[in-house]
């Protein structure tokens, strides 16, 4: 009988896992800061020919970050999303965004 080509002396012990789709989760150690302790900065990216304004890093709970995003989106009249510890907004809204965040007590790097 012919030996199977795929069993070339492989060791399938208990530590072997066939599901490679599971990725190990990173341990996030994010400290929570009050708005006055934040040092935010802006970044702009061009995506598919359009500008996206990014503000980061935020040190808030996920729920607080979602409510902050929702209020700012309403005030600016633009779309946006949360990516990791940053907020991304559609369009070039840096000036208005800075004003709204400063009203809420956030600070920026010079």
Buried (B, 14 or more C-beta within 10 A) or exposed (E): EEEEEEEEEEEEEEEEEEEEEEEEEEEEEEEEEEBEEBEBEBEEEEEEEEBBBBBBBBBBEEEEBEEBBEEBBEBBEBEBEBEEBBBBBBBBBBEBBBEBBEEEEBEEEE
